[in-house]
Amino acid sequence: MFPWVHEFRWEIGHLIFTGGFALVLVAILTAITLVFKKVYQIYKRRQVEKILWQATFEDFPSQTRTCRHAISGVLKQRVCNNHFECGACAVHKQLIEHGIPEKVLAAAGDYGNMEIFGLNIPLDRMYHRGHTWVKQDDEGNYLVGLDDFGKRLIGKPEEVVLPEIGSRLYANGTAWKVKRGKADTRILSPVDGEVLETGDDEKGWYLKIKPAADNSDTSHLLKSGKEVKAWFMKELERLQFALASDGIGVSLADGGVLIDDLPKSHPDADWDGVYGEMFLEP
């Protein structure tokens, strides 16, 4: 049926078969090309996000890079040099093997709510150091929102730019962007996965994410009440230092409660710089 095959003849039947075969072959090659192109784009974006995070991480001060085990009190003092990637950290692995108390690294569960200086901190979820939280739903997907500390830092945003449905997100890469005043802030994704649905502040969450099959690791997230409480206390200290350069000092309302809308109360502060510090971006 092909020109190079013996007894091939330039007849209508042979030509139709050859043409059909060529079309099928072109369709297969096109599909393969598109698949490889998409895989390459995913790989390229993953590498860009990873390089950006690692480059940013190197510029963080030591206070920002405090190891989770130093925060929780398991270690006296330690600075993380592993980009908060606990799953790839030899020290984290050794501590697990030697039996860290279960109360310190317990998985997130229904432990009620905690309150620190007026901050509402539910303990049925995990927390990323960029001030997002992660909670798994009944279908195994992740709901992702901004924690109460992050909400009060931003106040009422002028614009929220969420990713498109079907987008692939990477842990420590961009999840969504928020604009408030002159500050255009990247909110970091706490997990790898595909965006299934977007929400808003009224729903209480911003993204529903299907965990990535090739990376569903959540060991980098803060999970137990002890380490979450200690981390929020340290974040309040970091915020005070970040605002001190503007002469604001402790930004607490009467009674020791963190102000709901900090930018509204202190519009002249360098919020672009403060957000860079607190949301872990340049």
Backbone as a ProteinNet text record, in pm:
[ID]
protein_1_A
[PRIMARY]
MFPWVHEFRWEIGHLIFTGGFALVLVAILTAITLVFKKVYQIYKRRQVEKILWQATFEDFPSQTRTCRHAISGVLKQRVCNNHFECGACAVHKQLIEHGIPEKVLAAAGDYGNMEIFGLNIPLDRMYHRGHTWVKQDDEGNYLVGLDDFGKRLIGKPEEVVLPEIGSRLYANGTAWKVKRGKADTRILSPVDGEVLETGDDEKGWYLKIKPAADNSDTSHLLKSGKEVKAWFMKELERLQFALASDGIGVSLADGGVLIDDLPKSHPDADWDGVYGEMFLEP
[TERTIARY]
80.6	0	84.9	218.6	307	394.7	442	520.4	644.5	702.8	826.1	801.3	674.8	639.6	618.6	664.5	650.3	502.3	473.1	339.6	252.2	315.3	237.9	202.5	81.2	36.8	-30.6	-10.3	-68.4	-216.6	-291.2	-434.7	-506	-630.7	-707.9	-715	-730	-739.1	-610.2	-496	-366.2	-338.9	-376.3	-352	-435.3	-560.6	-644.7	-585.6	-541.1	-482	-355.6	-270	-143.8	-170.7	-267.7	-301.3	-357.4	-444.6	-500.8	-394.7	-302.8	-193.8	-108.1	-80.8	1.2	-67.2	-199.5	-272.5	-268.1	-285.5	-278.5	-140.1	-36.9	100.6	128.3	81	99.9	28	-93.3	-170.3	-97.9	-41.8	31.7	155.2	229.9	352.3	320.3	208.8	168.1	131.6	57.1	18	140.5	235.2	357.9	435.8	443	514.3	451.1	315.4	245	265.9	266.7	289.8	428.1	529.1	665.7	680.9	611.8	618	559	444.1	380.2	467.4	524.1	612	731.9	787.5	902.8	865	746.3	701.5	682.1	623.2	604.1	738.9	831	965.1	1033.9	1023.3	1088.9	1031.7	898.3	836.9	875.6	876.6	915.7	1057	1148.7	1286.6	1296.7	1220.4	1223.3	1175.2	1062.1	1007.6	1106	1169.1	1264.1	1386.1	1439.6	1557.4	1525	1406.1	1365.4	1354.3	1293.2	1278	1412.9	1502.7	1633.4	1716.5	1709.1	1782.9	1728.1	1595.1	1531.7	1569.1	1568.4	1593.9	1732	1829.4	1966	1975.4	1883.2	1886.2	1810.2	1738.6	1664.7	1760.8	1731	1812.3	1794.7	1886.4	1884.6	1757.5	1701	1578.6	1463.2	1461.1	1356.4	1376.6	1501.3	1534.6	1548.7	1490.7	1498.6	1440.1	1512.2	1466.3	1339.7	1248	1122.9	1148.9	1256.1	1286.3	1344.6	1401.4	1443.9	1322.6	1227.8	1104.6	1026.3	1014.7	935.1	1008.3	1141.2	1217.1	1289.1	1280.5	1352	1502.3	1543.2	1682.7	1694.8	1808.8	1827	1838	1915.7	1936.3	1979.7	1913.9	1952.5	1887.6	1967.5	1918.6	1906.6	1794.1	1772.7	1851.4	1928.7	2000.2	1950	1831.5	1778.2	1648	1628.4	1512.5	1378.3	1377.3	1257.9	1207.4	1293.6	1254.2	1288.5	1201.7	1228.7	1242.7	1169	1175.3	1311.8	1391.7	1526.2	1634.7	1594.7	1689.2	1737.5	1868.8	1927.7	1900.8	1904.9	1879.5	1735.9	1642.9	1500.9	1482	1544.7	1533	1589.6	1703.8	1765.6	1678	1618.5	1531.6	1408.4	1353.9	1238.8	1279.1	1395.2	1441.4	1468.4	1508.9	1538.1	1416.8	1303	1177.7	1146.9	1123.4	1075.1	940.5	917.6	788.6	671.2	574.7	459.7	384.4	383.3	309.4	371.8	499.9	568.3	541.9	549.8	531.7	408.6	305.1	181.7	120.2	51.6	-18.3	-133	-168	-276.9	-406.6	-483.8	-609.3	-709.3	-822.3	-926.4	-895.5	-812.2	-773	-832.5	-935.1	-996.7	-918.1	-938.9	-873.4	-780.9	-681.8	-590.9	-597.7	-576.9	-580.1	-455.4	-387.4	-267.4	-281.4	-286.6	-303.1	-419.3	-526.8	-645.4	-644.8	-532.8	-525.2	-599.1	-684.8	-756.3	-674	-631.2	-542.1	-602.8	-682.2	-738	-625.9	-640.7	-538.9	-580.2	-678.4	-719.3	-654.7	-545.4	-479.1	-329.3	-257.4	-112.7	-80.1	35.1	70.6	203.6	201.5	323.1	381.4	512.8	575.5	551.5	491.7	451.7	312.1	258.1	127.7	7.8	21.9	-94.4	-117.6	-238.5	-269.8	-322.1	-314.1	-356.4	-444.6	-560.8	-650.5	-702.9	-692.9	-737.2	-887.2	-957.9	-1102.3	-1132.7	-1261.3	-1302.2	-1260.2	-1232.6	-1193.3	-1041.8	-968.6	-822.4	-757	-836.6	-780.7	-744.2	-664.5	-620.6	-695.5	-750.4	-801.4	-689	-666.2	-556.8	-612.5	-575.5	-619.7	-508.4	-538.7	-443.7	-473.6	-370.5	-396.4	-433.3	-480.1	-531.9	-424.5	-301.9	-189.9	-172.3	-173.1	-158.4	-273.5	-394.9	-512.5	-500.2	-452.3	-441.6	-327.6	-225.2	-116.5	-165.2	-246.2	-293.4	-416.7	-500.8	-623.9	-720.8	-776.4	-868.9	-793.8	-764.6	-685.6	-763.8	-690.9	-753.1	-775.2	-692.1	-703.8	-641.2	-707.1	-654.6	-651.4	-533	-517.1	-491.7	-592.8	-583.7	-541.2	-479.3	-438	-558.3	-538	-644.9	-670.5	-793.2	-826.9	-740.4	-682.5	-595.2	-449.2	-417.5	-277.9	-204.8	-76.2	7.1	84.5	71.2	142.6	252.8	352.8	467.8	491.5	523.2	549.6	658.7	631.8	720.2	724.7	644.7	629.4	506.5	474.8	362.6	228.8	143.9	7.7	-90.3	-88.5	-169.5	-102.1	-154.5	-97.9	-203.8	-157.7	-245.8	-189.1	-275.5	-232.9	-299.9	-216.6	-266.1	-176.9	-233.5	-154.6	-48.4	74.9	186.1	247.4	203.3	261.9	187.7	263.1	210	278.3	207	268.2	236.2	340.5	320.9	290.3	184.2	154.6	204.4	287.7	351.7	259.2	271.1	192.6	253.6	172.9	226.6	249.6	189.6	198.7	209.6	249.8	248.4	111.2	62	-63.6	-131.1	-248.6	-326.9	-446.5	-467.6	-578.8	-710.6	-797.9	-928.8	-1037.7	-1021.8	-1126.4	-1065.5	-1120	-1075	-1187.4	-1149.2	-1246.5	-1220	-1259.5	-1238	-1245.3	-1235.9	-1234.1	-1366.1	-1475.3	-1605.5	-1615.5	-1557.5	-1557.4	-1462.1	-1365.9	-1269.5	-1144.2	-1140.3	-1022	-1012.1	-891.4	-868.3	-847.3	-793.9	-765.5	-805.5	-856.4	-871	-773	-682.5	-571.8	-572.1	-557.6	-538.9	-391.1	-354.7	-212.9	-141.8	-19.4	59.7	97	80.1	112.5	261.3	343	488.1	548.1	466.7	519.1	404.8	363.3	257.1	312.9	443.6	511.5	464.5	429.7	389.2	475.8	591.8	677.6	733.5	728.9	779.6	678.7	555.9	450.7	448.2	412.6	401.7	267.1	268.5	149.1	96.7	184.5	135.6	111.4	24.5	-8	113.4	207.4	323.9	410.9	442.9	531.4	457.2	327.5	249.9	241.2	214.4	207.1	340.5	448.8	581.6	617.1	577.4	608.9	532.7	404	327.3	384.5	431.4	492.3	618.1	697.1	817.6	781.9	671.3	628.5	584.3	523	486	610.3	714.8	842	902.7	898.7	954.4	878.3	746	665.5	703.2	724.9	763.8	896.1	991.8	1120.7	1102.4	1016.2	994.7	931.3	844.9	777.1	857.7	957	1034.9	1108	1150.6	1223.9	1138.3	1005	913.6	866.8	925	889.5	753.9	700.4	566.4	570.8	670.5	682.6	577	531.7	434.7	298.5	245.9	118.3	5.8	-24.1	-131.9	-240.2	-364	-474.4	-481.4	-571.4	-587.3	-619.8	-558.3	-582.6	-487.3	-387.3	-287.8	-336.4	-432.3	-485.4	-429.4	-381	-325.3	-434.2	-403.2	-498.3	-547.3	-675.1	-734.5	-677.1	-659.2	-612.9	-493.3	-375.5	-254.4	-223.9	-233.6	-204.5	-296.9	-421.4	-515.7	-474.6	-423.5	-383	-251.2	-165.2	-32.8	-5.2	-75.5	-64.9	71.8	151.8	280.1	395.3	367.6	473.9	516.9	635.4	686.3	628.9	503.5	435.6	492.9	548.4	612.5	728.2	806.6	918.1	871.8	766.3	713.3	657.5	583.4	528	638.9	744.1	857.2	915.8	925.1	978.1	884.8	757.8	664.5	608	599.2	546.4	655.5	781.1	895.7	917.3	927.7	961	1059.4	1130.2	1231.9	1170.8
-120.7	0	127.1	112.6	227.5	229.4	347.6	359.3	272.3	246.5	168	17.5	-19.7	-161.2	-221	-344.7	-415	-426.5	-410.3	-418.3	-295.9	-191	-67.8	-7.8	39.1	101.3	234.4	329.7	462.8	459.4	391.7	381	454.8	487.4	566.1	500.9	367.5	297.3	307.4	284.7	292.8	435.9	534.4	674.6	717	668.3	701.4	641.9	516.8	451.6	524.7	559	627	763.8	837.4	968.3	959.7	861.5	843	808.3	719.9	681.1	802.4	886.7	1006.1	1101.1	1117.2	1205.3	1154.8	1022.8	963.7	984.1	962.1	977.7	1121.6	1216.8	1358.6	1393.3	1339.2	1366	1311.8	1191.2	1130.3	1212.4	1250.3	1328.1	1465.4	1524.3	1653.9	1642.3	1535.3	1513.3	1491.7	1412.4	1386.3	1516	1597.7	1725.1	1817.1	1823.5	1909	1861.6	1729.2	1673.9	1710.5	1690.2	1723.5	1872.9	1955.2	2099.7	2139	2077.3	2107.9	2061.9	1941.6	1889.9	1981.8	2029.4	2119.1	2250.7	2303.1	2428.2	2413.2	2298.8	2271.2	2262.4	2188.6	2173.6	2308.6	2389.4	2519.9	2610.8	2611.8	2696.3	2650.4	2518.2	2464.7	2510.3	2503.3	2542.3	2691.3	2772.9	2917.5	2949.3	2887.4	2910.7	2864.6	2750.6	2697.1	2786	2831.8	2918.9	3050.9	3106.5	3232.3	3217.2	3107.4	3084.3	3067.4	2988.9	2964.8	3092.3	3173.3	3299.6	3395.5	3396.6	3481.7	3436.3	3306.3	3249.4	3289	3292.5	3325	3467.2	3553.7	3692.8	3715.7	3613.6	3630.1	3642.5	3728	3732.9	3604.7	3580	3455.4	3441.6	3552.1	3544.3	3487	3521.6	3470.2	3322.3	3276.6	3139	3046.2	3082.9	2998.4	2860.2	2757.1	2619.6	2594.6	2518	2488.6	2420	2341.7	2270.1	2363	2475.1	2577.3	2657.3	2679.6	2750	2671.4	2540.5	2456.7	2423.7	2450.2	2425.8	2293.2	2214.7	2086.6	2111.7	2210.4	2253.1	2392	2418.6	2548.2	2660.3	2635.7	2739.8	2675.8	2709.3	2657.5	2740.1	2773.9	2846.1	2749.1	2753.6	2664.4	2713.1	2624.3	2653.1	2564.1	2505.9	2408.4	2455.1	2587.1	2647.4	2600.9	2566	2516.5	2385	2312.8	2184.7	2073.5	2055.6	1962.4	1818.3	1783.5	1646.5	1608.5	1708.7	1682.5	1719.2	1744.6	1789.7	1671.9	1655.2	1543.8	1558.2	1680.5	1702.6	1666.4	1708.9	1675.6	1524	1456.8	1311.5	1243.5	1291	1233.1	1253.5	1371	1397.3	1307.2	1286	1196.6	1054.5	1010.5	874.9	854.6	962.4	952.7	983.4	1001.3	1011.8	1147.9	1246.4	1374.7	1350.1	1414.2	1394.5	1417.9	1329.7	1336.1	1467.6	1525.5	1650.4	1767.2	1753.5	1861.4	1855.4	1737.2	1723.3	1640.6	1654	1582.2	1635	1546.1	1591	1682	1772.2	1864.5	1787.2	1825.4	1757.1	1854.9	1805.5	1891.6	1923.4	2026	2063.1	2197.4	2242.9	2369.8	2488.6	2603.9	2726.8	2778.8	2856.1	2921.5	3071.1	3152.2	3296.8	3359	3442.3	3512.1	3658.5	3746.9	3890.4	3918	3843.7	3863.1	3787.7	3723.6	3646.3	3514.3	3482.1	3355	3251.9	3146	3046.3	2907.3	2862.3	2726.6	2622.5	2516.2	2412	2287.1	2301.9	2189	2197.5	2272.9	2294.2	2311.6	2317.4	2335.5	2476	2528.8	2666.1	2675.6	2756.3	2786.2	2916.2	2929.7	3047.4	3175.2	3162.3	3279.6	3326	3274.9	3312.5	3264.4	3148.4	3077.5	2954	2902.5	2778.3	2675	2548.4	2436.6	2344	2310.7	2216.6	2118.1	1990.5	1887.2	1864.3	1860.1	1836.7	1687.3	1652.8	1512.2	1435.6	1506.8	1442	1432.1	1478.6	1471.1	1590	1690.1	1811.3	1910.5	2010	2109.3	2240.9	2291.7	2428.1	2516.1	2628.9	2718	2857.5	2916.4	3051.6	3132.2	3256.6	3347	3347.1	3329.8	3324.9	3463.4	3467.7	3591.1	3698.9	3658.5	3751.4	3818.6	3736.5	3788.9	3880	3843.1	3925.7	4064	4069.5	4198.7	4282.9	4215.9	4288.5	4358.2	4288.3	4342.6	4429.5	4394.1	4469.5	4442.9	4547.4	4533.6	4555.8	4448.4	4462.8	4534	4605.5	4673	4577.2	4473.3	4375.6	4243.5	4133.6	3999.1	3926.9	3885.1	3817.1	3669.3	3587.8	3444.2	3371.1	3253.7	3176.9	3118.2	3080.7	3020.4	2877	2831.7	2692	2603.1	2500.4	2410.6	2447	2563	2604.3	2510.8	2490.6	2409.4	2503.5	2481.3	2560.8	2477.8	2547.1	2480.9	2539.3	2451.8	2497.3	2603.6	2714.5	2830.7	2914	2876.9	2959.1	3048	3123.5	3217	3143.5	3174.5	3120.2	3222.4	3341.6	3451.5	3583.1	3693.2	3824.8	3915.6	4003.7	4097.2	4238	4331.6	4471.6	4554.4	4627	4720.6	4844.6	4955.9	5077.4	5061.7	5094.8	5082.9	4943.2	4858.5	4724.7	4622.1	4552.2	4442.2	4315.9	4236	4129.2	3990.4	3906.4	3765.5	3687.4	3609	3515.9	3379.5	3317.4	3192.3	3072.3	2978	2855	2763.7	2707.6	2618.1	2475.7	2438.9	2301.6	2299.3	2183.1	2157.2	2103.6	2143.5	2085.6	2166.3	2119.4	2181.4	2256.2	2376.6	2458.6	2402.9	2361.4	2307.9	2413.5	2506.1	2606	2725.1	2843.3	2962.5	3014.2	3074.3	3127.2	3273.7	3318.2	3456.6	3465.8	3588.6	3608	3565.3	3580.7	3541.7	3390.6	3314.6	3168.8	3123.3	3208.5	3173.4	3109.3	3085	3028.3	3083.8	3078.1	3135.3	3030.2	2914.7	2812.5	2674.6	2593.2	2450.1	2382.1	2303.2	2247.1	2094.7	2032.6	1887.4	1858.6	1781.1	1756.9	1693.6	1735.4	1680.8	1536.1	1450.8	1308.9	1288.3	1376.7	1361	1432	1510.5	1577.8	1624.8	1540.6	1576.8	1594.1	1620.9	1634.7	1759.7	1745.9	1860.4	1872.7	1808.3	1809.8	1948.4	2039.9	2175.6	2265.7	2218	2299.6	2281.7	2387.2	2382.4	2320.7	2226.4	2145.3	2142.6	2138.8	2120.6	2254.4	2252	2374.6	2440.9	2361.7	2417.5	2498.1	2439.1	2511.6	2624.5	2606.9	2712.7	2834.5	2812.6	2923.2	2995.4	2919.5	2980.5	3058.7	3006	3074.4	3206.1	3207.1	3331.4	3436.6	3393.5	3488.5	3550.4	3468.3	3519.8	3611.7	3580.6	3665.6	3803	3808.4	3936.9	4018.6	3951.9	4020.2	4072.2	3989	4030.9	4150	4150.2	4261.1	4390.3	4381.2	4500.5	4556.5	4468.5	4513.8	4575	4512.5	4561.6	4699.9	4726.6	4855.1	4959.8	4913.7	5005.2	5109.4	5073.7	5167.8	5287.2	5269.8	5378.9	5452.6	5414.8	5482	5444.3	5332.2	5291.1	5213.8	5128.1	5049.8	4942	4911.7	4805.4	4849.6	4778.3	4815.8	4731.4	4752.5	4678.5	4774.6	4730.6	4812	4798.3	4874.7	4866.5	4723.5	4679.6	4543.9	4442.8	4488.4	4397	4315.6	4367.2	4295.5	4357	4272.8	4322.5	4393	4510.6	4591.4	4514	4528.2	4455.1	4496	4625.1	4676.8	4767.6	4709.6	4785.4	4895.7	4870.4	4977.8	5098.9	5075.2	5185.2	5269.1	5204.5	5276	5349.6	5295.9	5355	5364.5	5452.8	5459.7	5503.4	5570	5622.1	5522.9	5408.4	5308.4	5248.3	5193.2	5127.1	4986.4	4976.5	4847.5	4752.5	4805.7	4719.3	4643.7	4714.2	4651.4	4556.4	4597.4	4512.7	4382.9	4393	4272.9	4181.1	4242.4	4160.4	4079.8	4142.9	4074.8	3964	3996.9	3905.8	3797.1	3825.9	3725.1	3651.5	3669.6	3594.5	3614.9	3739	3769.1	3884.3	3901.4	4009	4146.6
0	0	0	17.6	21.7	-103.3	-145.6	-268.8	-269.5	-151	-146.5	-134	-128.6	-117	-256.7	-271.9	-399.3	-439.6	-566	-624.4	-592.3	-536.1	-515.6	-652	-664.8	-789.6	-756.3	-844.7	-823.3	-861.1	-774.9	-793.9	-680.3	-702.2	-606.5	-468	-465.5	-337	-258.7	-329.9	-262.7	-216.2	-296.8	-261.7	-139.9	-134.3	-18.5	109.3	100.5	217.9	261.7	167.5	199.9	261.2	203.3	257.4	398.2	421.7	554.7	656.6	616.2	705.6	740.5	639.9	663.2	761	747.4	837.9	981.9	998.4	1132	1191.9	1110.4	1156.3	1198.2	1118.3	1151.8	1281.9	1298.9	1421.2	1543.8	1532.3	1644.3	1677.2	1574.1	1596.8	1656.5	1611.4	1666.3	1813.5	1847.7	1986.7	2075	2025.7	2101.7	2121.6	2016.6	2025.5	2128.4	2127.8	2223.2	2366.6	2386.3	2519.8	2569.8	2483.8	2522.7	2549.3	2469.9	2488.8	2623.9	2658.3	2786	2902	2890	2995.4	3013.7	2903.3	2910	2976.2	2943.5	3003.6	3153.8	3193.8	3336.3	3406.9	3343.4	3401.9	3412.2	3306.7	3304.4	3412.5	3426	3527.6	3667.6	3686.9	3817.2	3853.8	3754.1	3778.9	3809	3735.3	3758.3	3899.2	3940	4073.2	4181	4157.7	4255.2	4267.8	4153.7	4155.8	4225.1	4194.8	4256.7	4407.8	4453.8	4597.2	4664	4604.7	4665	4670.2	4563	4560.7	4666	4680.2	4780.4	4921	4941.8	5073.4	5125.7	5035.8	5076.6	5131.8	5094	5139.2	5269	5316.8	5441	5558.9	5656.7	5778.2	5859.2	5949.1	6026.5	6108.9	6155.5	6234	6151.6	6023.2	5934.6	5906.2	5904.8	5867.4	5988.2	6099.7	6218.7	6191.2	6227.3	6207.7	6289.6	6234.4	6304.6	6438.3	6447.5	6571.1	6677.2	6634	6729.2	6775.7	6685.2	6721.6	6825.7	6804.2	6895.1	7024.4	7029.6	7151.1	7154.4	7047.5	7043.2	7036.7	6959.5	6951.9	7012.4	7076.6	7140.8	7037.8	6935	6834.6	6703.8	6597	6465.9	6356.3	6256.5	6140.3	6024.4	5952.3	5838.9	5717.8	5658.7	5534.3	5421.4	5443	5348.1	5283.8	5278.8	5211.6	5269.7	5399.8	5468.7	5410.3	5338.9	5280.5	5380.6	5478.9	5588.6	5540.1	5435.6	5385.1	5332.1	5293.9	5241.4	5342.2	5466.5	5569.2	5653.2	5662	5737.5	5887	5937.5	6080.8	6115.9	6032.2	6054.4	6055.9	5961.7	5952.8	6077.9	6124.6	6244.1	6366.8	6379	6493.5	6491.2	6371.7	6358.9	6398	6348.8	6377.9	6526.7	6594.9	6737.8	6824.5	6760.2	6834.6	6892.7	6807.5	6856.8	6925.2	7041	7109.3	7015.1	7020.8	6930.3	6942.5	7062.1	7082.5	7006.8	6967.8	6897.3	6748.3	6689.5	6545.6	6510.7	6589.3	6560.4	6432	6358.9	6238.4	6278.4	6188.9	6217.8	6238.7	6335.2	6362.3	6421.1	6464.7	6518.3	6663.8	6684.9	6819.7	6860.8	6790.6	6826.2	6773.5	6836.6	6795.1	6904.5	6861.9	6954.3	6925.5	7028.2	7009.8	7069.8	6987.9	7033.2	6995.4	7093.8	7069.3	6973.9	6992	6909.6	6779	6743.4	6619.9	6637	6543.1	6545.4	6469.5	6537.1	6477.2	6493.7	6396.5	6403.8	6396.2	6474.4	6477.2	6400.5	6311.6	6227.9	6090.4	6080.7	5951.5	5971.4	5860.3	5861.4	5812.1	5856.4	5824.2	5750.1	5644.2	5568.1	5623.3	5617.7	5677.6	5597.7	5482.3	5406.4	5441.8	5553.7	5609.9	5528.4	5468.1	5415.5	5501.9	5497	5567.6	5469.1	5508.5	5424.3	5507	5451.5	5517.9	5414.8	5445.2	5350.8	5366	5252.3	5257.3	5251.2	5248	5251.2	5126	5016.2	4891.3	4875.8	4974.3	4968.7	4901.3	4863.8	4804.7	4915.2	4879.2	4976.1	4958.1	5066.8	5069.7	5121.8	5055.6	5092.2	5116.9	5228.8	5260.6	5322.8	5352.9	5417.5	5566.9	5649.8	5793.5	5847.1	5970.7	6029.3	6038.2	6062.7	6067.1	5930.3	5823.7	5688.8	5650.5	5691.9	5661.1	5722.8	5845.8	5913.8	5856	5806.1	5740.6	5613.7	5536.7	5409.2	5427.9	5524.5	5544	5430.3	5374	5262.6	5132	5057.9	4934.8	4825.3	4740.1	4627.4	4510.7	4506.2	4398	4441.5	4406.7	4429.9	4295.4	4253.9	4124.3	4150	4122.8	4147.3	4020.3	4033	3914.8	3841.7	3717.2	3638.2	3682.6	3664.9	3692.6	3603.6	3662	3586	3594.9	3654.7	3669.6	3765.2	3739.7	3828.2	3920.8	4049.7	4149	4212.3	4263.7	4324	4462.5	4556.8	4692.7	4692.5	4759.4	4770.3	4642.9	4542.8	4423.8	4439.3	4337.2	4344.2	4344.6	4441.2	4445.5	4389.9	4444.5	4391.9	4430.4	4378.5	4407	4467.6	4554.6	4623.3	4607.9	4574.4	4561.7	4669.7	4743.7	4845.3	4842.1	4803.9	4791.3	4683.7	4718.1	4623.6	4622.4	4712.2	4725.6	4640.3	4557.7	4476.1	4526.6	4604.5	4683.3	4630.5	4622.5	4587.9	4715.1	4712.6	4820.5	4776.2	4858.5	4818.8	4837.4	4746.1	4756.6	4862.2	4950	5052.1	5002.2	4888	4838.4	4686.4	4634.2	4490.5	4452	4334.6	4289.2	4180.4	4139.5	4032.4	4090.7	4042.9	4091.1	4036.9	4128.2	4090.3	4096	4189.3	4210.9	4283.4	4260.1	4330.7	4420	4530.7	4624.2	4652.2	4770.4	4809.9	4961.5	5010.4	5155.1	5218.7	5145.9	5200.9	5220.8	5128.7	5142.8	5252.7	5284.8	5387.5	5332.1	5202.3	5138.1	4996.5	4940.5	4808.1	4699.4	4736.1	4635.4	4685	4591.6	4615.5	4520.5	4577.4	4500.5	4508.3	4393.9	4388.9	4409.3	4512.4	4539.6	4420.4	4397.3	4287.4	4317.1	4217.5	4235.9	4257.6	4198.6	4208.4	4328.9	4403.2	4521.8	4611	4702.8	4796.1	4937.5	4946.4	5074.7	5148.1	5275.5	5356.8	5482.3	5480.7	5599.5	5628.9	5531	5551.5	5621.7	5639	5699.2	5850.7	5921.5	6067.3	6103.9	6197.7	6219	6362	6458.9	6595.9	6663.5	6764.7	6836	6897.7	6946.9	7014.9	6919.8	6803.7	6712.5	6641.4	6614.8	6551.5	6643.1	6771.4	6867.1	6876.6	6890.4	6902.2	6775.9	6660.2	6533.8	6522.5	6556	6549.5	6645.4	6760.6	6854.2	6792.9	6726	6660.2	6543.8	6475.5	6364.6	6414.8	6530.4	6589.1	6621.4	6669.1	6695.2	6565.4	6460.4	6331.9	6275.5	6293.9	6245.7	6317.1	6446.7	6522.8	6473.2	6443.2	6389	6250.5	6168.6	6032.3	6033.4	6131.9	6140.3	6217.6	6292.8	6376.2	6294.3	6172.7	6088.3	6047.9	6052.9	6020.4	6145.9	6259.7	6383.8	6437.9	6393.8	6436.5	6566.8	6580.8	6702.8	6710.1	6829.8	6850.1	6797.7	6698.8	6637	6692.3	6819.2	6882.7	6928.6	6916	6965.8	7117.3	7181	7326	7366.7	7475.1	7523.1	7463.3	7386.6	7332	7215.2	7137	7020.9	6894.1	6802.6	6677.1	6596.2	6544.3	6467.8	6345.5	6313.3	6201.2	6066.3	6044.4	5915.6	5940.3	5942.3	5974.1	5873	5742	5645.7	5661.8	5698.5	5717.6	5837.9	5942.1	6062.9	6044.4	5956.1	5934.1	5784	5714	5567.9	5516.5	5598.7	5552.5	5568.9	5623.6	5643.1	5509.2	5507.2	5386.4	5379.3	5334.4	5335.2	5230.8	5124.6	5026	5090.5	5170	5241.1	5349.7	5422.8	5530	5472.7	5362.3	5300.7	5249.4	5196	5151.2	5265.2	5383.3	5501.3	5548.3	5563.3	5629.6	5538.4	5408.5	5315.1	5239.9	5283.2	5230.3	5080.9	5041.4	4903.1	4899.1	4787.1	4779.9	4800.6
[MASK]
++++++++++++++++++++++++++++++++++++++++++++++++++++++++++++++++++++++++++++++++++++++++++++++++++++++++++++++++++++++++++++++++++++++++++++++++++++++++++++++++++++++++++++++++++++++++++++++++++++++++++++++++++++++++++++++++++++++++++++++++++++++++++++++++++++++++++++++++++++++++++

